[in-house]
Amino acid sequence: MQLLRQLEIDEAWLPADAGLLERALINLLENAIRYSPADSNVRLRLQVDDGALTCTVQDWGPGIPKENLELIFEPFQRLPRTQGIYRGGTGLGLAFVRVVAEKHGGSIEVESAPEQGSLFRLRLPFAAPSPEQI
């Protein structure tokens, strides 16, 4: 498996907790690797878009059925076994990513379809989060 990096910026400064953002990104990458075929790749893209830093993680795994797209960000939600294989995990990783994104005034989105893979988009604004978000 290959990790393809498409970094459109060299550095970005955000008012953020670096440890939480690192863990959120690791969760996204681990999921992409876990659900992708061994001979495929995972794409990581970093770009600036409309006053926010956007990080996308894309895989070419089994994809997520439409009816499960919103559920995957809820705690303890796990998708059914893929092709009869148990992929492990507690169902907390994507819920954690959502909380981290929201605490930083950002968002997490997913685009996916069965047999088409998944694309997760983590958006973080350059502006500081409001006191209510912290």
Backbone as ProteinMPNN parsed JSONL, in Angstrom:
{"seq_chain_A": "MQLLRQLEIDEAWLPADAGLLERALINLLENAIRYSPADSNVRLRLQVDDGALTCTVQDWGPGIPKENLELIFEPFQRLPRTQGIYRGGTGLGLAFVRVVAEKHGGSIEVESAPEQGSLFRLRLPFAAPSPEQI", "coords_chain_A": {"N_chain_A": [[0.848, -1.174, 0.0], [0.431, 2.258, -0.724], [1.039, 5.581, 0.437], [-0.123, 8.431, -0.831], [0.845, 11.694, -1.102], [-0.408, 14.921, -1.369], [0.456, 17.869, -1.026], [-0.421, 21.058, -0.929], [0.394, 23.309, 0.31], [3.131, 24.589, 2.255], [3.272, 25.145, 4.984], [1.049, 25.83, 7.717], [-0.574, 27.906, 10.02], [-2.549, 27.486, 12.77], [-4.992, 28.343, 15.275], [-4.929, 26.069, 17.463], [-5.103, 22.831, 19.088], [-2.425, 20.976, 18.823], [-1.87, 18.269, 19.425], [-4.422, 17.045, 19.587], [-5.328, 17.458, 16.965], [-3.417, 16.011, 15.541], [-3.966, 13.393, 16.444], [-6.581, 13.104, 15.463], [-6.143, 13.192, 12.686], [-4.496, 10.939, 12.417], [-6.367, 8.964, 13.115], [-8.125, 9.135, 10.891], [-6.367, 8.384, 8.804], [-5.568, 5.795, 9.656], [-8.03, 4.424, 9.513], [-8.509, 4.592, 6.741], [-6.385, 3.067, 5.756], [-6.92, 0.606, 7.02], [-9.339, -0.206, 5.816], [-8.765, -0.415, 3.141], [-7.808, -2.223, 0.154], [-4.849, -4.28, 0.072], [-3.177, -3.805, -2.124], [-3.651, -1.242, -2.944], [-3.91, 2.387, -2.712], [-3.69, 5.173, -0.45], [-4.806, 8.443, -0.303], [-3.626, 11.549, 0.762], [-4.436, 14.85, 1.125], [-3.666, 18.268, 1.367], [-4.78, 21.524, 1.636], [-5.468, 25.068, 1.181], [-8.536, 26.673, 1.503], [-11.052, 28.926, 1.048], [-10.524, 30.481, 3.49], [-9.909, 28.459, 5.257], [-8.152, 25.56, 6.389], [-7.971, 22.647, 4.604], [-8.054, 19.237, 4.863], [-7.928, 16.257, 3.203], [-8.647, 12.809, 3.19], [-8.457, 10.0, 1.323], [-9.652, 6.851, 0.272], [-9.754, 3.653, -1.441], [-11.432, 1.644, -0.699], [-14.076, -0.601, 0.443], [-16.151, 1.212, 0.668], [-18.971, 3.132, 1.99], [-22.274, 2.488, 2.818], [-25.022, 4.605, 1.863], [-27.034, 5.008, 3.814], [-25.615, 4.785, 6.16], [-23.871, 6.884, 6.373], [-24.123, 9.229, 8.041], [-24.305, 8.039, 10.528], [-21.78, 7.008, 11.139], [-20.261, 8.877, 12.493], [-21.14, 8.887, 15.05], [-20.737, 7.929, 18.502], [-19.499, 4.646, 19.177], [-20.47, 3.43, 16.894], [-20.314, 1.095, 14.361], [-19.523, -0.172, 11.181], [-21.114, -2.847, 9.352], [-19.527, -6.068, 9.074], [-17.044, -6.252, 6.574], [-17.022, -7.961, 3.638], [-17.065, -10.299, 5.1], [-14.953, -10.024, 6.864], [-13.578, -9.15, 9.952], [-12.754, -5.98, 11.05], [-11.818, -4.779, 13.355], [-11.544, -2.335, 16.072], [-13.236, 0.228, 18.042], [-15.321, 1.888, 17.4], [-15.143, 4.513, 18.056], [-13.36, 6.264, 16.878], [-14.085, 7.976, 14.604], [-16.064, 9.49, 15.799], [-14.544, 10.843, 17.653], [-12.926, 12.353, 15.888], [-14.885, 14.047, 14.816], [-15.646, 15.534, 17.134], [-13.213, 16.84, 17.727], [-12.888, 18.379, 15.392], [-15.167, 20.072, 15.579], [-14.658, 21.378, 18.036], [-12.603, 22.996, 17.258], [-13.843, 24.792, 15.664], [-14.38, 23.801, 13.187], [-15.173, 21.279, 10.683], [-16.164, 17.924, 9.757], [-16.571, 15.883, 6.983], [-17.989, 13.359, 4.844], [-17.74, 11.576, 1.812], [-18.989, 8.923, 0.072], [-19.535, 5.683, -1.391], [-20.828, 2.394, -1.866], [-18.346, 0.091, -2.872], [-16.824, 2.095, -4.016], [-15.024, 3.422, -2.487], [-13.955, 5.877, 0.001], [-14.034, 9.339, 0.923], [-12.821, 11.543, 3.194], [-13.24, 14.72, 4.545], [-11.668, 17.072, 6.342], [-12.135, 20.14, 7.712], [-10.666, 23.1, 8.855], [-10.877, 26.222, 10.299], [-8.911, 29.238, 9.9], [-9.353, 31.228, 11.7], [-9.693, 31.885, 15.216], [-11.43, 29.599, 17.402], [-14.707, 30.173, 18.825], [-15.418, 31.133, 22.284], [-17.429, 29.396, 23.253], [-17.001, 27.048, 21.873], [-14.735, 25.938, 22.891]], "CA_chain_A": [[0.0, 0.0, 0.0], [1.176, 3.51, -0.792], [0.426, 6.823, 0.881], [0.146, 9.482, -1.806], [0.68, 12.997, -0.468], [-0.579, 16.069, -2.248], [0.511, 18.988, -0.1], [-0.45, 22.276, -1.729], [1.006, 24.364, 1.098], [4.267, 24.097, 3.03], [2.949, 25.217, 6.404], [-0.157, 26.592, 8.056], [-0.665, 28.178, 11.453], [-3.927, 27.486, 13.239], [-5.161, 28.383, 16.731], [-5.43, 24.71, 17.655], [-4.384, 21.885, 19.919], [-1.704, 20.135, 17.856], [-1.998, 16.859, 19.781], [-5.747, 16.576, 19.185], [-5.396, 17.418, 15.498], [-2.589, 14.888, 15.101], [-4.706, 12.156, 16.713], [-7.713, 13.046, 14.532], [-5.611, 12.831, 11.371], [-4.064, 9.541, 12.493], [-7.585, 8.145, 13.045], [-8.588, 9.098, 9.496], [-5.423, 7.598, 8.009], [-5.652, 4.388, 10.059], [-9.253, 3.862, 8.933], [-8.317, 4.448, 5.292], [-5.491, 1.922, 5.55], [-7.611, -0.602, 7.494], [-10.425, -0.621, 4.929], [-8.327, -0.457, 1.743], [-7.094, -3.431, -0.277], [-3.401, -4.206, 0.274], [-2.467, -3.337, -3.317], [-4.18, 0.068, -3.353], [-3.23, 3.498, -2.073], [-4.467, 6.135, 0.326], [-4.373, 9.786, -0.702], [-3.717, 12.62, 1.744], [-4.327, 16.137, 0.428], [-3.734, 19.417, 2.248], [-4.916, 22.735, 0.828], [-6.178, 26.197, 1.766], [-9.761, 26.87, 0.741], [-12.025, 29.82, 1.687], [-10.184, 30.818, 4.859], [-9.778, 27.269, 6.095], [-7.242, 24.499, 5.987], [-8.754, 21.452, 4.296], [-7.283, 18.006, 4.76], [-8.76, 15.158, 2.741], [-8.076, 11.459, 3.209], [-9.266, 9.219, 0.384], [-9.268, 5.452, 0.082], [-10.486, 2.934, -2.47], [-11.93, 0.452, -0.024], [-15.428, -1.055, 0.116], [-17.117, 2.307, 0.723], [-19.947, 3.161, 3.078], [-23.635, 2.662, 2.304], [-25.59, 5.932, 2.087], [-27.801, 5.059, 5.068], [-24.69, 4.767, 7.301], [-22.924, 7.997, 6.306], [-24.196, 10.087, 9.222], [-24.134, 7.222, 11.73], [-20.388, 6.669, 11.431], [-19.67, 9.885, 13.368], [-21.709, 8.712, 16.383], [-19.928, 7.007, 19.31], [-19.713, 3.196, 19.193], [-21.081, 2.952, 15.649], [-19.398, 0.354, 13.493], [-20.161, -0.71, 9.985], [-21.124, -4.316, 9.311], [-18.3, -6.686, 8.566], [-16.818, -6.094, 5.147], [-16.616, -9.196, 2.972], [-16.88, -11.324, 6.119], [-13.715, -9.813, 7.62], [-13.69, -8.225, 11.078], [-11.689, -4.989, 10.917], [-11.404, -4.276, 14.655], [-11.907, -0.974, 16.44], [-14.293, 0.413, 19.035], [-16.378, 2.759, 16.915], [-14.973, 5.832, 18.661], [-12.412, 7.083, 16.128], [-14.704, 9.05, 13.82], [-16.744, 10.375, 16.746], [-13.469, 11.693, 18.166], [-12.567, 13.3, 14.829], [-15.949, 15.058, 14.753], [-15.536, 16.403, 18.312], [-12.022, 17.67, 17.547], [-13.19, 19.362, 14.345], [-16.123, 21.047, 16.099], [-13.986, 22.173, 19.068], [-11.737, 23.949, 16.577], [-14.664, 25.603, 14.771], [-14.348, 23.194, 11.862], [-16.146, 20.241, 10.359], [-15.719, 16.697, 9.088], [-17.575, 15.404, 6.034], [-17.604, 12.146, 4.136], [-18.377, 11.207, 0.55], [-18.688, 7.509, -0.11], [-20.539, 4.811, -1.987], [-20.327, 1.016, -1.889], [-17.365, -0.309, -3.895], [-16.196, 3.273, -4.617], [-14.116, 4.03, -1.532], [-14.455, 6.971, 0.822], [-13.242, 10.555, 1.016], [-13.126, 12.309, 4.388], [-12.774, 16.1, 4.404], [-11.552, 17.772, 7.612], [-11.93, 21.582, 7.461], [-10.338, 23.846, 10.059], [-10.722, 27.638, 9.959], [-7.728, 29.919, 10.412], [-9.792, 32.063, 12.812], [-9.798, 31.188, 16.499], [-12.794, 29.17, 17.742], [-15.389, 30.998, 19.811], [-15.29, 30.553, 23.635], [-18.395, 28.301, 23.442], [-16.501, 25.83, 21.246], [-13.577, 25.421, 23.629]], "C_chain_A": [[0.894, 1.237, 0.0], [0.354, 4.642, -0.2], [0.842, 7.894, -0.112], [-0.143, 10.826, -1.148], [0.586, 14.082, -1.522], [-0.698, 17.293, -1.335], [0.64, 20.278, -0.904], [0.09, 23.483, -0.976], [2.135, 23.762, 1.92], [3.998, 24.112, 4.532], [1.689, 26.054, 6.59], [-0.204, 26.741, 9.568], [-2.121, 28.316, 11.827], [-3.953, 27.679, 14.749], [-5.78, 27.048, 17.166], [-4.57, 23.937, 18.636], [-3.737, 20.862, 18.973], [-1.867, 18.646, 18.154], [-3.342, 16.28, 19.366], [-5.858, 16.471, 17.669], [-4.566, 16.263, 14.942], [-3.343, 13.574, 15.282], [-5.885, 11.996, 15.757], [-7.233, 12.616, 13.14], [-5.133, 11.384, 11.345], [-5.271, 8.608, 12.429], [-8.079, 8.024, 11.612], [-7.675, 8.229, 8.632], [-5.477, 6.11, 8.369], [-6.905, 3.725, 9.488], [-9.087, 3.623, 7.437], [-7.439, 3.24, 4.981], [-6.2, 0.618, 5.91], [-8.625, -1.112, 6.477], [-10.025, -0.683, 3.453], [-7.668, -1.788, 1.396], [-5.58, -3.222, -0.175], [-2.653, -3.631, -0.924], [-2.96, -1.966, -3.796], [-3.355, 1.182, -2.719], [-4.235, 4.337, -1.301], [-3.913, 7.503, -0.034], [-4.646, 10.775, 0.426], [-3.49, 13.932, 1.0], [-4.518, 17.253, 1.443], [-3.777, 20.663, 1.386], [-5.597, 23.829, 1.642], [-7.349, 26.502, 0.865], [-10.715, 27.748, 1.542], [-11.738, 30.075, 3.16], [-10.061, 29.651, 5.801], [-8.706, 26.35, 5.516], [-8.1, 23.26, 5.761], [-7.802, 20.285, 4.103], [-8.231, 16.903, 4.313], [-7.956, 13.852, 2.789], [-9.012, 10.608, 2.364], [-8.726, 7.805, 0.274], [-10.121, 4.848, -1.03], [-10.957, 1.589, -1.92], [-13.364, 0.141, -0.403], [-16.479, 0.042, 0.133], [-18.118, 2.134, 1.847], [-21.331, 3.338, 2.468], [-24.214, 4.019, 2.728], [-26.299, 6.042, 3.433], [-26.904, 5.08, 6.31], [-23.793, 5.999, 7.364], [-22.963, 8.9, 7.531], [-23.946, 9.303, 10.508], [-22.671, 7.015, 12.11], [-19.701, 7.677, 12.345], [-20.244, 9.828, 14.786], [-20.852, 7.718, 17.168], [-20.426, 5.565, 19.225], [-20.435, 2.666, 17.955], [-20.015, 2.284, 14.798], [-20.172, -0.157, 12.303], [-20.183, -2.232, 10.06], [-19.801, -4.845, 8.758], [-18.231, -6.57, 7.047], [-16.294, -7.395, 4.569], [-16.283, -10.28, 3.989], [-15.653, -11.149, 6.982], [-13.97, -8.803, 8.733], [-12.496, -7.285, 11.037], [-11.246, -4.385, 12.244], [-11.89, -2.862, 14.913], [-13.088, -0.927, 17.389], [-15.472, 1.223, 18.53], [-16.301, 4.146, 17.525], [-14.114, 6.781, 17.829], [-13.041, 8.24, 15.377], [-15.517, 9.99, 14.698], [-15.728, 11.344, 17.347], [-13.074, 12.754, 17.137], [-13.612, 14.414, 14.744], [-15.855, 16.033, 15.926], [-14.338, 17.345, 18.167], [-12.29, 18.757, 16.503], [-14.104, 20.454, 14.893], [-15.502, 21.928, 17.175], [-13.062, 23.225, 18.474], [-12.518, 24.817, 15.588], [-14.747, 25.053, 13.365], [-15.412, 22.139, 11.667], [-15.448, 19.033, 9.76], [-16.872, 16.224, 8.217], [-17.059, 14.134, 5.382], [-18.403, 12.042, 2.847], [-17.995, 9.752, 0.317], [-19.85, 6.806, -0.787], [-19.968, 3.401, -1.99], [-19.455, 0.741, -3.118], [-16.681, 0.872, -4.576], [-15.199, 3.942, -3.674], [-14.766, 5.185, -0.79], [-13.485, 8.135, 0.79], [-13.726, 11.325, 2.234], [-12.475, 13.671, 4.248], [-12.841, 16.786, 5.771], [-11.216, 19.228, 7.307], [-11.737, 22.297, 8.79], [-10.112, 25.31, 9.696], [-9.429, 28.214, 10.55], [-8.084, 30.84, 11.577], [-9.891, 31.233, 14.079], [-11.228, 30.755, 16.757], [-13.399, 30.094, 18.787], [-15.25, 30.353, 21.195], [-16.246, 29.393, 23.887], [-17.875, 26.983, 22.886], [-15.386, 25.174, 22.055], [-14.002, 24.645, 24.843]], "O_chain_A": [[1.953, 1.265, 0.626], [-0.871, 4.664, -0.318], [2.023, 8.224, -0.221], [-1.259, 11.065, -0.687], [1.397, 14.148, -2.446], [-1.791, 17.692, -0.933], [1.688, 20.553, -1.488], [0.231, 24.562, -1.551], [2.111, 22.575, 2.246], [4.43, 23.22, 5.261], [1.321, 26.867, 5.742], [0.095, 25.8, 10.303], [-2.843, 29.15, 11.279], [-3.039, 27.231, 15.441], [-7.002, 26.915, 17.228], [-3.455, 24.341, 18.968], [-4.413, 20.004, 18.406], [-1.988, 17.843, 17.228], [-3.41, 15.163, 18.855], [-6.417, 15.506, 17.149], [-4.972, 15.612, 13.98], [-3.359, 12.736, 14.38], [-6.163, 10.891, 15.29], [-7.856, 11.769, 12.5], [-5.343, 10.68, 10.357], [-5.215, 7.572, 11.766], [-8.417, 6.928, 11.163], [-8.152, 7.432, 7.824], [-5.436, 5.258, 7.481], [-6.845, 2.585, 9.028], [-9.479, 2.575, 6.925], [-7.721, 2.482, 4.052], [-6.091, -0.368, 5.181], [-8.76, -2.322, 6.293], [-10.865, -0.976, 2.602], [-7.039, -2.411, 2.251], [-5.097, -2.1, -0.323], [-1.595, -3.027, -0.752], [-2.705, -1.582, -4.937], [-2.242, 0.951, -2.246], [-5.449, 4.224, -1.477], [-2.698, 7.702, -0.068], [-5.748, 10.831, 0.971], [-2.475, 14.103, 0.326], [-5.42, 17.195, 2.279], [-2.93, 20.853, 0.513], [-6.225, 23.554, 2.664], [-7.213, 26.585, -0.356], [-11.148, 27.346, 2.622], [-12.624, 29.902, 3.997], [-10.103, 29.826, 7.018], [-8.41, 26.372, 4.322], [-8.871, 22.87, 6.637], [-6.876, 20.337, 3.294], [-9.234, 16.644, 4.978], [-6.766, 13.811, 2.474], [-10.205, 10.505, 2.648], [-7.518, 7.585, 0.194], [-11.084, 5.457, -1.495], [-10.886, 0.556, -2.585], [-13.83, 0.57, -1.459], [-17.594, -0.172, -0.343], [-18.115, 1.13, 2.559], [-21.536, 4.257, 1.675], [-23.927, 4.512, 3.819], [-26.176, 7.057, 4.118], [-27.387, 5.366, 7.405], [-23.027, 6.147, 8.316], [-21.905, 9.302, 8.016], [-23.427, 9.857, 11.476], [-22.36, 6.861, 13.291], [-18.658, 7.367, 12.92], [-19.871, 10.639, 15.633], [-20.302, 6.779, 16.593], [-21.63, 5.311, 19.205], [-20.96, 1.553, 17.981], [-18.949, 2.848, 14.554], [-21.34, -0.528, 12.416], [-19.364, -2.836, 10.752], [-19.068, -4.138, 8.066], [-19.221, -6.763, 6.341], [-15.234, -7.874, 4.971], [-15.363, -11.073, 3.795], [-15.329, -12.04, 7.767], [-14.514, -7.726, 8.488], [-11.351, -7.736, 10.994], [-10.356, -3.535, 12.245], [-12.565, -2.264, 14.076], [-13.838, -1.893, 17.529], [-16.523, 1.242, 19.17], [-17.288, 4.883, 17.514], [-14.142, 7.99, 18.059], [-12.581, 9.376, 15.496], [-15.649, 11.17, 14.375], [-16.021, 12.526, 17.526], [-12.907, 13.923, 17.483], [-13.264, 15.588, 14.615], [-15.975, 17.242, 15.728], [-14.454, 18.534, 18.461], [-11.953, 19.922, 16.716], [-13.839, 21.639, 14.691], [-15.794, 23.123, 17.222], [-12.77, 24.234, 19.117], [-11.916, 25.504, 14.762], [-15.143, 25.766, 12.443], [-16.415, 22.1, 12.379], [-14.301, 19.107, 9.318], [-18.017, 16.171, 8.666], [-15.857, 13.865, 5.367], [-19.587, 12.377, 2.802], [-16.817, 9.396, 0.359], [-20.989, 7.272, -0.759], [-18.755, 3.225, -2.103], [-19.794, 1.113, -4.241], [-16.024, 0.692, -5.602], [-14.589, 4.945, -4.044], [-15.962, 5.441, -0.928], [-12.275, 7.952, 0.649], [-14.891, 11.716, 2.308], [-11.305, 13.776, 3.878], [-13.925, 17.049, 6.293], [-10.171, 19.53, 6.73], [-12.522, 22.132, 9.724], [-9.248, 25.614, 8.874], [-8.926, 27.735, 11.567], [-7.208, 31.199, 12.364], [-10.142, 30.029, 14.027], [-12.159, 31.464, 16.374], [-12.672, 30.728, 19.551], [-14.991, 29.153, 21.283], [-15.918, 28.489, 24.656], [-18.257, 25.915, 23.365], [-15.131, 23.978, 21.909], [-13.156, 24.138, 25.58]]}, "name": "protein", "num_of_chains": 1, "seq": "MQLLRQLEIDEAWLPADAGLLERALINLLENAIRYSPADSNVRLRLQVDDGALTCTVQDWGPGIPKENLELIFEPFQRLPRTQGIYRGGTGLGLAFVRVVAEKHGGSIEVESAPEQGSLFRLRLPFAAPSPEQI"}
